[in-house]
Each structure stands twice: as structure tokens, then as C-alpha cells.
């Protein structure tokens, strides 16, 4: 099987290619048909790649080109692809994990449905990267707490109500039980989840689907997925370390490593283009959670080579090293794993910096989310420093510093947020409802008067009363107080969704 590996030292102007295609080209399966038919600016002058060929089952790569500011041409994928045709690519976004590392944010929702950046959800990141790469055949595998995720997908990427997907589709592949002993179990891992729906992908070869992308749903990056596809390659998933040879081929992969493993997995990263100084600072190679397989290779691995392997990162990729050439490629742009409370919190607050390493706003590669049609935020006599304020908020004589304020949030007079991620609310309460609740001694949605909050995540619809102090002054690292409406993880206070924190409470 021929595959191509790219290098970083050539440049060329890439041609525009349209993204329209008939729906009949897709896989079989039940779907929530999407409609992504947005017209994008499509042609930029990009640094591309020299190539060479070798025989391979599959290989792995990640590369995002530099984009110069040239006059755009309409109708085509935003990210440019030199050889591969996005019409021949399908993406599978893994959205079914329990998300235990993000608990309690995942107590009532799937991990990809967790809000981020004020108005987005984690699923919007891989979905938008697919759109911007011209990939319009997208499957989302779901299992745990999928109600919120399914609703967001249908509102945002379905029919004409959200982003219009043209001839492509977004299909939810939900965990289900099937006849037979094995069919009575839920998904046992990422590879098992894809294997359970192998009947969907079995006819892919006849449907002109040449490559299948496997994408994790818990990272933050802006990536051109078609650059991976161009290399006919595969990249391992989730946390882990890799060793490579002088040709960049992966020779060893460890997902869950011990201290001795870490020392043994040091590599000479100058092989990937780093300077000697950079290589000394970054001696390890960590996979990013994005893989691309030749369709026939993936089906062979799941059916015959590794029929009992349940996970891509810890089983499929290491097993594939025996019989296939697995190629690595360096991704040098911003990437952040947001699978834990601490990393999620840090990634959100980093968005508020004056020159952030990553931001959702980019006119050429936008990130999409559900259209809510909310009014502009109203702020009265407020002090706001390095903050993101989402739409539909009401801020009155408050102070917000290095914080994110989500949609429909309400901050009353004298309240202060510092180093805080506030997710907002799913609904409004009228002035009369708020007045009634206050006269009854109850707490309305939002943050009450003279409340001080620091180093905190406030989940949706939280009701925080007057004169509350949430600062974790005792620096408690871990605590479970669900009956009181909060948890503490890595020193960060997490106020639960729909929780009520009564007036005068000190946390």
C-alpha cells in the first residue's frame, strides 16, 4: 500500500477544491443528518510539503501549515489539502467515555458536552476542525450521559437550524445492546466501540471512503485534519509516550507509563525538526488523540489482527507496530489536553490572556456552536479586566478579573469573580421571579450581592446567594461535599450544576 510522508521545508500555493458531494456517498447507518453547507474563505497561500513514497499499512502524522493573508476565494474547505480528497474521508469522534477525570462536570453530561470558553462545548472543537478541513462525513460515538450531547448536536449540526452541512452528514452512533453474549455489554473501550459498528463501516470501500479519522473529544487545538490524511497515516490517542527511529517511524508506544518507562522513552527530537536547545527541553513525544487509518487497514486490525483489543491507544496502536509501519509527525501548534479538572480550568483561564496561545476567534477558521439568538450583554458600572463575557449576561456594579462568564449569567451588585470559570445558565428568570425568590428567602440563578469568588468553576444554573465567600482559603486539595453543592479537585472549587449555595456560606 502506498503512503506519503511530508517534510517541512517546501512551500507552494494550494488549489481550491469545493466541498459539495451527494449524501449517497456516505456510510450506512441511522443518522441525525447534518447540513454543514457554510461558504468559507478557502484559498490561502500555505507552506506545504515535499513528499516521498514507501509501502505501508498505515502511518501517523499531524501538521498544520502556516497561512498567509491572501485574497480569499469562496466555496471550499478552509484548511487546504494538497492531494487528498476530503470527500473520501470519514471522521469518528469518540464521545462515549465516562469522563471520570472531569467529574463532577460529567456527572450529568458526556465529556464532549462540557461547556468551554463561555459559549462552546468540547464537541465543537473536533466538529469545527472537521468542517474547516472539508470533512463532511462525521460520526459521533456516544454512551454515557448522552442526552445533553445529542441535543447540542441536533441543534447545531442538523438540518437548517444550525450550521448547514450541505451534502454531508453528522450521525450519532449510540451504544446499544445486540444479540449474543458480547452484545449484552456496553462499549469496553474506543476500539471496541468502533468494532461494534463495523457493519456501518464494512461497506466503506465501495462507498469511496479511503481513510477514517479517529478523533478524541477532549482536547483543544486548531488542526487541519487533512494534513494527516495526506500522509495515509495514523497517530495514537490520549496520553502516552512514543519512540521513533531516524525516519520518524514509531518503534515503541506506551500509553500508561511508569517512572522507569518515562526515562526509557526519551528520544532525540531533533529528528522531528527541533533545534538542539528545543530537543533538550522537549525530549519526549506525546500522542495527541487524533488518528487516521486506511479504511481497509482499520477493518483488518479490528476484525482479524486484534479482535480482542478494546482500546486504540493502549492496544491497537502498540499491536500494529509488529506488522505495520506507523509514522509520526510533529504538530508544533497549540494543543492542550483538557481531560482533567485542573487542565480544563487552566485552558479556560488561558483564553482570557491578552495574547492567548489559543483563541476561538479566527475569521478564516471559525469554531461553530449552537445559535442561541441571545441579546448583547448589559454591564452597568462594572470593572472587567482580562475576561471573556458571553452573550445574554446581566452585570451590575461587579468586578470580573481573569475569568470567563458564560451565557445568561447574572452578577449582582458588589460581587467579584477572580480566576473563575462561570458556565452560565440554560434559562432566564424574570425580574418578578427574582424578586419573589428573594422575598421568600430563596436564591435565584446567578451570583448574589457582595459575593466573592476565586479559583472556582461554577457549573450551569448554579444559585449562589448573597455575602458568600468561595476562596478555598485553607487550600484544601480534594473534598466531596455533594449535599452542600460542591466538590474540590486539585484545589479548585467546583460548584455543581443546579446547586444552591445559601446566603453567607463560606467555602
N, C-alpha and C positions, 0 to 999 in steps of 0.2 A: 504494500500500500504506500503510495507516495504521500509525503507530507513536506511542508516547507517551514524553514526556521528563519526568522528575521533578525537582522542586525540593526544597530542604532545609528550608523554613520552615513546614511544616504538621505536625500530629500527629493521630493517630486510633487508636482501638483496632481491631485487625485481627481478623477472624473466623477460627475454626479450620476447617481443611479436612483431611479424612482422606487417607491416602496409599495406601489399598488399591486395586488395579486388577488386572485379569486379565492374565496373561502374554501373551495373544494380541495385545495392543495394541502390542507391540514391533516392532522391525525383524526382517528375516530375517537368518540367519547362524548359523554354528556358535557354540555358547556353552558357557561354564562357568557354568551357571545359578547365580546368586546367590540369596540368600534373605533379604535385609535386611528383617526383619519386627519390628524392635525397637519397643517402645512408648516414645514420648518425651513429655516435657512440651512442649505445643505452643502454648499461647496466652500471649503476653506483651503488655504494652502497649508498642507500638512507635511511634517517630516515623516517620511516613510522608511522603507527598509530594503536593503539588498537581500537576496534570497539564495538558498542552496537547497538541494533536494536530498532526501535519504529515505530509505524504506523504514516504515514504522507502523505499529498498530495504532498508537496514539501518542501524543506528546503534550507538554503543558507550557502555557505561556500567558503573560499579561503584559500589555504595552499600551500606553496612552500617548498619542502623538502631541507635539506642540502645535498649537493652532495660531496662525497669523490672522490679522484683521483684514481680510479682503472683502470685496463686494459679494454679497451672498446671492445664490440662485435658489429659487423656491422648488419645493417638491422633491424631497429625497431625505435619507437618514442624515441626522446632524453629524454624528461621527462618520468618518469616511472609511471605506473599505477598498483596498486596492484590488483584490482578486475575488474574495469570497462573496457569494450572493446571499444576503440576509433572508431571501425567500426560501432558501434551502436549510434554514436553521430553526430549531425549536428550543425554547428555554423552559426549564423546570425549576421553579422557585420552591425551596424547601421551607414550608411554613407550618409543619406539623409538630415540632418539638415542644416538650412541656415547658421549656424556658425556666427551669428551676433556678438558674443563676440570676435571673431577673425578677424573681419573686421578691416582694408581693405585687409588683406591677403586672405579673402574668397570672395572678390569682383568678381573674375573671375574663381574661382575653389571651389570645395566642400572642406569642412573641412578636411576629411581624405586624400586629395591630397596635403595638405600644406607640403612643404619640411621641414625636420628636420635633424639635425646632419650632415649637409653638403651634403649628397648624398641620404638620405632616404626620405620617405614620411610617414605621420602618419598612413596610412593604412598598412604599412609594419609591424607595431608593433603587432596588433592583428593577422594579417596573419601569421607572423613568429611564434608567440606563438601557433597558431593552428598547424602549421607544426611540431614544436618541441614537441607538445603534442600528435602527431599521429593522429590528427583530419584532415581528408582529404575531408570532405563534407562541403563546405563553400558557404554561400550565402551572397551577399553584397547588401543591400537595398540602392538605390540612388534616389535623387530627384533634389536638387539644383546644378546648375553648374557642372554637372557630366561628361562633356567631358574629362577633364584632368584626372579624376579618372578612367574612363573607359579605357582610353588609357594606363594608367600605369598598370592596372590590366591585360589587354590583353598582354602587352609586358612582364610582369614579371611572371605571373602565368598561362599562356596559352600555350598549346601545348609544343613544344620542344624549343621555342625561349628563354624562361627564366627558372625559376625553374621548374623542372619536377615533376608533381603531381601524377604520377602513375595511379592507378585505381580510384582516387578521382576526384573532380571537383571543380571549382570556378564558380558560376553562379551569374550574375548581375540581380537583381530584380528591374527594374526601375519603378518609379512612372508612372502610366498610368491611363487614364480615361476608365471607363467601363459603360455598360448600367445601367440605373437607376439614380435617383436623387443623391444618395450618391456617385455614381461612377463618377460624374462630378467634385468632389472636389479632391484636392491634398491630400497627407498624412496629417492628422491632429495631428500626434504625433507618438511616437515609437510603441505603441501598435496598433494603427490604421494601421500603415504601415505593420506590421506583419499580422494583420487581413485581409487586402486587398488581401494578397497572401495565405490565409488559404487553398485555393484549392490546393496549392503546398504541403502543409504540411498535408493535410487531410488523405492522404494515408500512412503517415509515419509509423503507427503501423504495417501495412502489409509489410513494407519495412525494418523492424527490427531497425528502429530508435527509441531508447528508451528515449533519452534525447536531448533537444535542448538548446544550449547555446545562450544567447543574450549578445552581446559584444558591448560596446561603442567604438567609433573610435577616441577618443580624450584624451587618457591617455598614460603615459609612464611607462612601467613596464615589467619585465621578469617574466612570470607566467606559471605555469603548470595548464592548464585548466582542465586536467583530475582529479586533486585532488578535484575539485568542483563536478565533475560528480560522483566520487566515493561515495559522500555523498547523492546522489539523492536529490540535494538541489537547492536553489535559493538565489541569492543575489541581492538586489535592485540596482538601477542605478543612476548615475550622482551625483550631490551634495545632501546633506541631512544629517539627524541625525537619529540614531536608539536607542531604548531602548531594553534591553534584560533582561530575568529572569535568575535565577541561573543555569538553564540548557542550557543557550546560545540561547534560542528561542527568536525571535524578538517579542516584545509585542507592540511596537509603532514605527511608521516611519513618519518622517516629511521631505519633500524634500525642500520646501521653507519656512524657519523658521524666526520668528521674534525674537527680543531680549529676550522676555519672554519665547519663545519656547526653545532657546538655554540653558537658565538656567534650564528649566524643564527637558531637555534631558540629563543631567549629569547622568552617570551610574558608577557603581563600576567595573572598567575594570580589576580588579584582577581576575574576573570570567573567563577572557579570557587568563590568564596566565601571566599578567603583575605583576611586583613587586609592593609593596605598594608605593614606590617612583615614579615608572613609572605611576602608576594609578593616582597619584595626578597630575602629569604633563599632562597626556592624559586622561581626564575624559569623552571624547566623542567618539562615534563610527560613522565613516563616511562611507557610502557605496561607492563602487569603480567603478560601471558601468559594472559589469560582473554578469550575472545571468545564472543559469541553471535550467531548468524545466523538470519534467517528461513530455513527449510528450502529453499524454492524459490529464494531468492537465492543461497544457498551452492551449490546444484546448478547454477544458471545460471553462476556465476562459474567453477566447476571445469570444467564441460563446454564452455561456449561463449565466455565473455568472456576467460578466462585459461587456455586449455587447456594451455599450455606452462609455466605458472608452477609452481614446485615448493615454494615456501615462503610461509606466510601473512604473516609479519612483514615480509619484505623485498620481496615481490612482490604477493601477493593484495591486502593492505590498501592499499598505495600505488596499485595499479591501480584499485581500486574507487572511489577518490576522484574519478575522472573522471566516473563515471556514477551514483554513489550518494551519499546524504548519510550520512556516517559521524560519529556523535555521540560525544563524550567525556563522561565523568562522573568526578568526583573521589572517590577512595576514601581516606578520611582515617584509617583504622585501620592497625594494624601490618601491614607487608608486607616481606618480605625475599627477595631472590633468593639462592638457595643453589647456584648452578651452578658455583662455583669452590671450590678447597680453602680459600682464605682466608675467603670469605663463609660457607661451610659450617662452618668451625671457629668463627668469631665468633658465628654464630647459635646454635650448640650451647652455647658457654660463657655466652652471654647468658641462657640458660634457668636458670642457677644463681643469678642475682641475687636478692636478697631481694624486690624488687618488679619482676619482669621485664616488659618491654613485651609479651611474648607468653608464654603457658604452655599446655601441652597440657591441663591440668586445667581443666574448666569443667563444672559439673553440668548446665547447660542445653544446651550444645553440645559434647558429648564427642568426643574423637578415638578411633577404633577401631583395633585391631591384632589380630594373631594371638593367640588364647588359648593360653598355654603351660603353665598349671597347675603353676607352679614354687612351691617353698616360700618363705617370707619370707627376707629377707637376714639373715645372722647376722654381727654385728660384735662383736669381743672387744677391749676396751681400745684403741679407735681414737679418733682426733681427726678429726672431719669438720666442715668449715667451708664453707658455701655450695656444696653439692654435691648431685647427684642420684644416688642409689644405686638401681639397678633390682633386681628381684626375683631370688631364687635365687643371691645372691652370698655369698661367704665372705671376711670381712675380719678379719685378725688383727694387732693391735698395729701398725696402719699409720696414715698421715696422708694425708687427702684434702682438698684445698682448691681451690675453684673448678674443679671437674672433674665429668665425667659418667662413671659406672661402669655399663656395660651388663650385660645378663642373664648369669648364670652366671659372673661374673668372680671371680677368686681373687687376693687381695692378701696376701702373706705378711708375716711379722714384720719391722718396720723399713723397709718400703717406703714411698715417698712419691710421691703424684701431685699436681701443681700445674698448673693451666691445661692440662688434658689431657682428651681425649675418648677413652674406652676403650669399644669396641663390645661386648665380652664374648665369649661362646663359644656354639657350636652344640651342645655336648655337655659332659657331666661326665666327669672322671676320678676313679676311686675312690681312697681313701686308699692302698690296697695298690698300685695302679698308680703313684701319685705316688712312693711310697717306692721302688719298683723302679726308676723312671726316675732318681731322684736317686742311688741306689747305683750305677747304670750310668754315671753322669756325663752323663746326658741332662737335658733341660729340659722340665718339664711345662707344660701350658697355664696361663697367668696371669702374674703378676709375682712374681719371686722375692725372697728375703730381702735387705734392705738396698739395694734398687734405688731410684734417684732418677730421676724422670721429670718433665720440664717442657716445656710448649709442644709438645705431641705429640698425634697421632691414632694410636691403636692399633687396627688392624683386627681382625676376628674370629679367634679360635683362635690368636692370637699367643702364642708361648712365649718369655718374657723371663726370663733366668736371674738368678742371684744377683750382687749387687755391680755391677750395670750402672748406668751413668750416661748418660741421654739428655737433654741440655740444649741442644745446639747452641751451645756456648759461643763458638764462632768466628763466630756469626751468619751462617752460610752461607745464601744465599737459594735457590739451586737446586742440586740434586745428584741423580744417578741411581745408586743402589747396589743394584740388584735382587738381585745374588748375595749381598749382605750382609744382605738382608731389609728395606731401607728406601729411601725417596726423601725429598727435601726440596723442598717447594714453598712459596714466599713466606716462607721462614724457618721453616716448620712441618715437623717431622719426621713422616713417615707410615710407620709400621711395617706391612708388608704382611700380608695375610690368610695364616694358616698359617705365617708366618715364624718362624724360630728365632734369637733373639739370645743368644749364648753368655755364660756367666758372665764377669764382669769387663769386658765390652765398654764402650767409651766412644764415644758419638756426639755 
